[in-house]
Amino acid sequence: MRGHQFSRRMMSLKVFILSLSWTTCSLAFTLQHRRLHHLRCASINTEDEYNELSTIRTRSHDNCILDRRNILIYGSVLLPTIIDATAAAADDQSSIPDGEKQCNDGRIASESQVPGAYQQLCMGLEQRTFKLQSSGDTITVAQGTNSAGGSSVAGRTGVAVWNSGILLTRLLDEINQASSIFKEKTVLELGCGAGLASIALAKFGSSSVIATDANIEVLGLAKQNFELNNVSNVAKTAELHWGLLDASEYDSIADIVVGSDLTYNSGSWLALSETMATVLRPDGVVLYLTLGHSGFNVQAELGGFLQVAENAGLRVLQEEQIVGQKLTDLLERITSQDEKQVISANGGARAVLLGKKASKNFR
């Protein structure tokens, strides 16, 4: 139905353009004829002058007929091409399901609960793209939701890009616009998933990005995305299980630690806190963001984690001293009204900066 309506509109446009061209030429000829008639009546003194003006008038008439013919010929050749190209573009756009259009610009999308996990339409796409404002780069992230015979993220949550990962990447991007905090730094991401944030950090000029996860499938996907975005020389993957034992292999390696959506399970808070405190350099910074899901209470979740983190040797830092602004203000600025509604419906979002208790200032 939509295609038929479009075709009728294009045909009407063609008829209108050709009619307008014919009318314009006819009007021009009429005005020129009147002008010649006026000149004949006002200034003709001899028969030779009259014959000369009649010849000019005849040639003008012939030229206008030729112009009108050319308009019809060129119009019949060029307009169908233009109309076909326009129709093809419209068909391409209309062929994308309305629900998937929200995924094209890296938007934070609504999700629904499925057995063992949460899911959204965008997770079913093979790839998603994200534009970095501070560097101008476009990141392409392959997702593995449908790989290995799977069709869900249950038990393998890292194979898709989550809203929290998108929001963390936007926050990093916003911070990078105002400072060079990531440049020439070693950054370690906890729970890297498909690697979106790690790719962004590599684009921001970090000297080394270590993308860690406990899931081998996820690490393989992240490595694939590093190659896809030409950051394999900076970003590397590493298997890391939280806790003092495994984290000691990366003792004091990171200037900056980043992560998102890692505190939904209170049973992992101690191991996560110990890992952050272990891999962080004495004057390093942890940037952590949590974005809830349906039924979550982000304030209570983060509050409980911060108490455990304090016992593990971490402390909350003054955000203005590190990034120049409150993180809540940055989050407000980088989300649309529709996205704010999605975030609010899922319990909200919060970001926090942490450092070691013994540290003084981030360098």
C-alpha positions, 0 to 999 in steps of 0.5 A: 500500500505504501509503495503504491501511494509513493508511485502515485506521488512520483507520477504526479510530480513528473506531470507537474514538472513537465507541465510547469516547464511547458507553461514557462516556455509558452509564457516566455514566448508570449512575452517575447511576441508582445515585445516584438509587436510593440517594437514593430508598432513603435519603431518600424519605418521600412518594410525591411525592418518589419521583415527582419523583426518577423524573422526574429519572431519566427526563430524565437517561436521555433527555438521555444518549440525546440526547448519544449521538445528538449524538456520533454525528451530530457525529462522522460530520460532523467526523471524516471531515473531520479524517481527510481532512485528515490523510490529505492531509497524509500523502499530500503528505509521502509524495509527496516522494521520500525523496532530495529530503527532505534538500534541504528544510532546506538540508542538506549533501547527498552528491554524485556525479561526472559528466562535467566536474563534480560533481552532487547530487539537490538541484541538480535542484530549481527552488528551495531554502530556507534558514533564517537563525538570526541574523536569522530570515529564510528565503531562497529560492534559484531554481536554473538547472540545468534552465534553457536546455535544460540538465540538468547543471552541467557548464560552468555550475557557478554555476547551482546551490547547492553544499555549500560555499555552504551551509556558507559561509552558515551560517558567516556566520550563526553569526558574525553571531549573536555580532557585528555585523561585517557591519553597515554594511559593503561586502561583495564576494563572489567567485564568487557563483553563485546568490547565497545568501551575498550574500542572507544578507549583505544580511539581516545589515545590510551597507550594500552587497553586490557579488556578482561572477562571470564567468558572465553566466548566473549573474549573471542568476540571482543578480539574480533571487534578489535580487529574489525575496528583496527585497534588490535595494536592497542587493545588486548583481551585477557581472561580474568576471574574476580578475586585476589588470586587471579587479580594478583597477575595484574597487580597495580597495572592500570592507571584507569579501571572501567566497568559497567553493570557488574554489581547486580549480584551482591554475592560478587561484590567482595571479589569485584572490589578486591579485583579493582583494588588490586589491579589499580595503581596507587594513584589510579581511578576506577570509573564504574557505571551501573544501569538497572533492569526492570525491578532493580533499585540502582541506588540500593545496589550501588550503596551496598557495593560501595560499603564493601568496596570501602572495606576492600581499600577503595574510597569515593573520589571527588568527581569535579577534581578528576573530570571537572564536572559531576558525573550526574550532570554528564549523564543528564546531558548525554541521554535523550528524553526517550532514553531517560524514560527507559533508564528511569523505568529500569531503576535509574543509572549512576556513575562513580569514581573510586580510588585507593584509600592511600592515594592522593591525586590522580595523575 
